[in-house]
Amino acid sequence: MEKAVLPKLPYAYDALEPYYDAQTVELHHSKHHQAYVDGFNKAVSKVEEARESGDYSLMKHWSKEIAFHGGGHALHCMFWENLRPGSEDNAPSGALLEKIESTFGDFATFKAQFSAATAQVEGSGWGILAADADGELRIFTCENHQKAIIPGYTILLVCDVWEHAYYLKYQNRRPEWLENFFKIINWDAVASRMG
Ligand SMILES: [Fe+2]
């Protein structure tokens, strides 16, 4: 079976400065994301071993490991695609902006709701903007990498609020990380996921 691999970033580790520091981006990508790739591959191979031996006694454990590490890998892939070198006036445009305005009233209200929801994630998790089957936008949050995900939604934008994502630069100031996250969102990538 083909193994999951760590994707190359489409920018240099220091490309998101000063909003997202090079040391955190390098550790986050090369150590943390790599660990989810490795954890997913290990779990998949353990399940393959179980199928071959017929010993399914640890299936609950390895199935949860697949969801956790597979979720972590998938969300981090989207997270890196969601980012680009930043600017103070970074914002969406075109059809995506119109959709945000028709759903939330205006971009500032969307930003306030997304930031509040994400800041209030208990422990480790993600803020998510997604579209349902009818294309309606929803903001929700995910605990760890796999809990409280809504089936059938198309994820458009994710923000990592595990401490490993921001603690070196922002320590306990998660709202400050979120404020600067908005300056490095790749809105073109978000719009392309909308279809
Ligand atoms: Fe992360």
Residues whose N, C-alpha, C, O or C-beta is under 5 A from the ligand:
A	BS01	LIG	D160 W162 A165
